[in-house]
Amino acid sequence: MKDKLIKFFKIILPLALGVFLIWYSIASATHEERQKTLQYISQANPIWVLISVLMGIASHLSRAYRWNFLLQPLGHSIKLSNSYMAVMAGYLCNMGIPRSGEIIRGGTISTYEKIPFKKAFGTIISERVIDSLMLLLIIAITLLFQSELLLSYLQEKIASPVITLVALLGLIILGVLFLRVLKNSKHPILTKIRNFGNGILEGIKSISKIKQRKAFIFHTFLIWILYVAMFYVIKFTVPETAHLSLGPMLATFVAGSIAMSTTNGGIGAFPIATAAILLLFNVDKSAGEAFGWILWGSQTAINIIIGALSFLFLPILNREK
């Protein structure tokens, strides 16, 4: 009974949070702000939206192609069409039930390519680990780009540089102590954190087993460059964001990426998160939320359409299987 309740809340809570955030976003805005946001959305240049959508499709195609490189060392090779449709079907399922997409994706390719589910699912976990590392890399680059903003913020909020130095030293000491405790602890939560860390290391090691390593690394960077690019071009749909350079857009991208994991497909959370960061760069709330809704809406719509078509065409194109 307890396990069923936990599973139920894992499904319902992210969706409920997304609905609440949409309500909050609408309720907290004035009538004038709401009208302004809708005006920005309705006047968005469709050419830039289309370019962003095409980049999104290309990134998913690259992900589907890259998957083969992880499966080949295990003695399997899959058709690109099946790989792509499995990826898109997974994205569609994530909109309904968080994290179900990985299971659906693994199950789909297992059914149509006769690959053991455990092997297929294992490669998807490796992908997630590598993608987590790529996001961390982008966060590091973002901090580098926005170092001046960060330093000025610290100078504004913290009176003495000595306090900053002591705080940083304290964080380093706490970090070392935490790692020591983490290494030997048997606490369930700490064990999960340790296992996740070990998973990251295993994900890195798995790259060494890939035969076409250079191609795998190329597609890994291509996927994330396309993610950033499809995000970047949407700035041209809203006049207030059109002037922003790469640094502010990277900061907004990081916030949006993190928001995507908080609710089903980022519903509600994505526009609020992007608007909050854009406020730091003097983009008003209405323009910031319009930016978020244009990007989230266009990418979500295409994922739903292609995901639904994938479920339809997978059995048709694999009749013999």
C-alpha positions in Angstrom: 0.0 0.0 0.0 2.8 2.4 1.0 4.7 1.7 -2.3 1.5 2.3 -4.3 1.0 5.7 -2.6 4.6 6.7 -3.2 4.3 5.8 -6.9 0.9 7.6 -7.1 2.4 10.8 -5.6 5.5 10.6 -7.9 3.1 10.7 -10.9 0.6 13.3 -9.5 2.8 15.7 -7.7 4.9 16.9 -10.7 1.7 17.4 -12.7 0.0 19.1 -9.9 3.0 21.4 -9.4 2.9 22.3 -13.1 -0.8 23.1 -13.0 -0.2 25.2 -9.9 2.7 27.1 -11.5 0.5 27.9 -14.5 -2.2 29.2 -12.2 0.3 31.2 -10.2 1.9 32.7 -13.2 -1.5 33.9 -14.5 -2.9 34.9 -11.1 0.2 36.9 -10.0 0.2 38.9 -13.3 -1.9 42.0 -13.8 -4.4 42.1 -16.6 -2.0 44.4 -18.5 0.9 42.0 -18.1 -1.2 39.0 -19.3 -2.3 40.9 -22.4 1.3 42.0 -23.0 2.5 38.3 -22.8 -0.2 37.2 -25.2 0.7 40.0 -27.6 4.4 38.9 -27.6 3.4 35.3 -28.3 0.9 36.2 -31.1 3.5 38.4 -32.8 6.4 36.0 -32.6 8.2 35.6 -35.9 7.2 32.1 -37.1 10.5 31.7 -39.1 12.6 31.8 -35.9 10.1 29.4 -34.3 10.4 27.0 -37.2 14.2 27.2 -37.2 14.2 26.3 -33.4 11.8 23.4 -34.0 14.0 22.0 -36.8 17.0 22.2 -34.6 15.1 20.3 -31.9 14.2 17.6 -34.4 17.8 17.4 -35.5 19.0 17.0 -31.9 16.6 14.1 -31.4 17.8 12.5 -34.6 21.4 12.9 -33.5 20.5 11.3 -30.1 18.9 8.4 -31.9 21.9 7.9 -34.2 24.3 8.1 -31.2 22.4 5.4 -29.3 23.7 2.8 -31.8 27.3 3.5 -30.7 26.4 2.4 -27.1 24.6 -0.7 -28.3 27.3 -1.9 -30.8 29.8 -3.0 -28.1 27.0 -5.2 -26.7 26.6 -7.0 -30.0 23.6 -5.1 -31.3 22.8 -2.7 -34.1 19.5 -0.9 -34.6 17.7 0.8 -37.5 17.8 4.6 -37.3 14.0 4.8 -37.9 13.3 2.5 -34.9 15.8 4.3 -32.7 14.3 7.7 -33.6 10.7 6.7 -33.0 11.6 5.0 -29.7 13.3 8.3 -28.5 10.3 10.4 -29.5 7.8 7.9 -28.0 9.8 8.2 -24.8 9.6 12.0 -24.9 5.8 11.8 -25.3 5.4 9.5 -22.3 7.5 11.8 -20.1 4.8 14.4 -20.6 2.3 12.2 -18.8 4.4 10.2 -16.3 7.9 11.6 -15.3 10.8 9.3 -16.1 8.5 6.8 -17.8 10.1 7.7 -21.2 13.3 5.8 -20.5 11.3 2.6 -19.7 9.1 3.0 -22.8 12.1 3.8 -25.0 14.0 0.7 -23.7 10.9 -1.5 -24.0 10.1 -0.2 -27.6 13.6 -1.0 -28.9 13.6 -4.3 -27.1 10.3 -5.3 -28.8 11.2 -4.2 -32.3 14.9 -4.9 -32.4 15.0 -8.0 -30.2 17.5 -6.5 -27.7 17.2 -7.6 -24.1 15.5 -4.9 -22.1 18.3 -4.7 -19.4 20.9 -4.0 -22.0 18.8 -1.4 -23.8 17.9 0.3 -20.5 21.5 0.2 -19.3 22.6 2.2 -22.4 19.9 4.8 -21.7 21.2 5.2 -18.1 24.7 5.7 -19.6 23.2 8.4 -21.9 21.6 10.2 -18.9 24.9 10.2 -17.0 26.8 11.6 -20.0 24.1 14.3 -20.6 24.4 15.2 -16.9 28.1 15.8 -17.4 27.3 18.0 -20.5 24.9 20.1 -18.5 27.5 20.5 -15.7 30.0 21.6 -18.4 27.5 24.2 -19.7 26.9 25.4 -16.1 30.7 25.9 -15.7 30.9 27.8 -19.0 27.9 29.9 -17.9 29.6 30.8 -14.6 32.7 31.8 -16.6 30.6 34.0 -18.9 28.8 35.6 -16.0 31.7 35.9 -13.6 31.5 39.7 -13.6 27.8 39.6 -12.7 28.4 37.0 -10.0 31.3 39.0 -8.5 29.3 42.3 -8.5 26.4 40.5 -6.9 28.7 39.1 -4.1 30.3 42.5 -3.6 26.8 44.1 -3.3 25.5 41.5 -0.9 28.6 40.7 1.2 30.3 43.6 2.9 33.8 42.0 3.6 35.9 39.9 1.2 37.3 38.2 4.3 33.8 36.8 5.0 33.7 35.5 1.4 37.1 33.8 1.8 36.1 32.2 5.1 32.8 31.0 3.6 34.6 29.4 0.6 37.1 27.7 2.9 34.3 26.4 5.1 32.5 25.0 2.0 35.6 23.2 0.9 36.1 21.7 4.4 32.4 20.6 4.5 32.7 19.2 1.0 35.8 17.0 2.0 34.0 15.8 5.2 30.8 15.0 3.2 32.8 12.9 0.7 34.4 10.9 3.5 31.0 10.3 5.2 29.5 9.5 1.8 32.1 6.9 1.1 31.4 4.7 4.1 27.8 5.6 5.0 25.0 3.0 4.8 22.2 5.5 5.1 19.6 4.9 2.2 19.8 8.5 0.9 23.6 8.7 1.0 23.8 5.3 -0.6 21.6 6.6 -3.5 23.9 9.6 -3.9 27.0 7.4 -3.8 25.4 5.0 -6.4 24.6 8.0 -8.6 28.2 9.2 -8.4 29.5 5.7 -9.2 27.0 5.7 -12.1 28.6 8.8 -13.5 32.1 7.2 -13.3 30.7 4.1 -15.0 29.2 6.2 -17.7 32.5 7.9 -18.4 34.3 4.5 -18.4 31.7 3.1 -20.9 32.9 5.6 -23.5 36.2 3.7 -23.7 34.4 0.6 -24.8 32.8 2.4 -27.8 34.3 1.5 -31.1 33.4 4.7 -32.9 34.4 7.0 -29.9 35.1 10.1 -32.0 31.7 9.9 -33.6 30.0 9.4 -30.3 31.7 12.4 -28.7 30.9 14.4 -31.9 27.2 13.6 -31.6 27.2 14.3 -27.8 28.5 17.8 -28.4 26.2 18.2 -31.5 23.1 17.4 -29.4 23.9 20.0 -26.8 25.0 22.6 -29.3 21.6 22.2 -31.0 19.9 22.4 -27.7 21.6 25.7 -26.9 21.0 26.9 -30.5 17.3 26.1 -30.6 17.1 28.1 -27.3 19.2 31.0 -28.6 17.3 31.7 -31.8 14.0 32.1 -29.9 15.4 35.3 -28.5 14.7 36.9 -31.9 10.9 36.3 -31.5 10.7 38.8 -28.6 12.0 42.3 -29.1 13.2 42.7 -25.5 15.4 39.6 -25.7 16.8 40.1 -29.3 19.8 42.1 -28.1 21.0 39.5 -25.5 24.4 37.9 -26.0 25.3 34.3 -25.5 26.2 34.7 -21.8 22.7 35.7 -20.6 21.1 33.1 -23.0 23.3 30.3 -21.5 22.2 31.3 -18.0 18.6 31.2 -19.1 19.2 27.8 -20.8 20.6 26.3 -17.6 17.6 27.5 -15.6 15.2 26.1 -18.2 17.0 22.8 -18.3 16.8 22.4 -14.5 13.1 23.5 -14.6 12.3 20.7 -17.1 13.0 18.1 -14.5 10.7 19.6 -11.8 7.4 19.0 -13.6 6.0 16.9 -16.4 8.0 18.1 -19.4 8.6 21.4 -17.7 5.0 22.4 -17.8 4.5 25.7 -15.9 8.0 25.6 -14.5 9.9 26.3 -17.7 8.4 29.8 -18.5 8.7 30.9 -14.9 12.3 29.8 -14.6 13.4 31.5 -17.8 11.5 34.7 -17.0 13.2 34.8 -13.5 16.7 34.7 -15.1 15.9 37.1 -17.9 14.8 39.6 -15.2 18.4 39.8 -14.1 19.3 41.0 -17.5 16.6 43.8 -17.5 14.0 41.9 -19.5 10.6 42.5 -18.0 8.4 39.6 -16.7 5.9 39.7 -19.6 8.6 39.4 -22.3 10.5 36.8 -20.3 7.4 34.6 -19.8 6.5 35.0 -23.5 10.0 33.8 -24.4 9.5 30.8 -22.2 6.1 29.9 -23.5 7.1 30.3 -27.2 10.1 28.0 -26.8 8.4 25.5 -24.5 5.1 25.4 -26.5 6.8 24.9 -29.9 9.1 22.2 -28.7 6.4 20.4 -26.7 4.0 20.5 -29.6 6.4 18.9 -32.0 7.4 16.3 -29.5 3.7 15.4 -28.9 3.0 15.2 -32.7 6.1 13.1 -33.6 5.8 11.0 -30.4 2.2 10.1 -31.3 3.1 9.4 -34.9 5.9 7.2 -33.6 3.5 5.0 -31.6 1.4 4.8 -34.8 4.1 3.9 -37.3 6.3 1.6 -35.1 4.1 -1.5 -35.5 3.3 -0.6 -39.1 6.9 -0.4 -40.2 7.9 -3.5 -38.2 5.1 -5.8 -39.2 7.4 -8.7 -39.8 8.8 -8.4 -36.3 
